[in-house]
């Protein structure tokens, strides 16, 4: 299993995940390759969640030659993926390759950068749209956003998820790149949430962007700059 426990979070250390993230960080990676890279990284992270967070069970199967015992993953039909628009869209596309039968939710939430950061370092968050499926106690819920910076957006998103659901079996926040400040904010506000990321970067700059980071994932994926 290539998920390591760190003080702030759990880290996906799969070699291909780190390789793909390095390509995403590169300023020379253009839009199509960047978007495909997010899809690929989402798929890898999905497989790691299956390996590291989901149980298997033995089942009897019949091959063309005889009966034997096999294993299957439990709970693949009880997965909910929450897409934090917009940057998470290609990331979620990759997750769906690992969880093709997942129910999906959408939350459009963004920070108000013009308002600036509050004294505690957070941003005011605007939520424009929320559509969530029913969440049950048997579910594994994955809230996906490639960038976990100040944690302001994620805390707002989690408020909506928890307010409108039962207590799921697993509640996972999945990101590609995280800042220590964001992990601390989300971890303190939601201590029972499993924080899973591919990289913990150095810091936030004065504008609240992750350094070294990978730039604005939404802008790079959708070519809006």
Secondary structure, 3 states (H helix, E strand, C coil): CCEEECCCCEEECCHHHHHHHHHHHCCCCCHHHHHHHHHHHHHHHHHHHHHHHCCEEEEEEECCCCEEEEEEECCCCCEEEEEEECCHHHHHHHHHHHCCCCEEEEEEEEECCCCCECCCCCECEEEEEEECCCCCCCCEEEEECCEECCCHHHHHHHHHHHHCCCCCCEEEEEEEEEEHHHHHHHHHHCCCCEEEEEEEECEECCCCCEECCCCCHHHHHHCCC
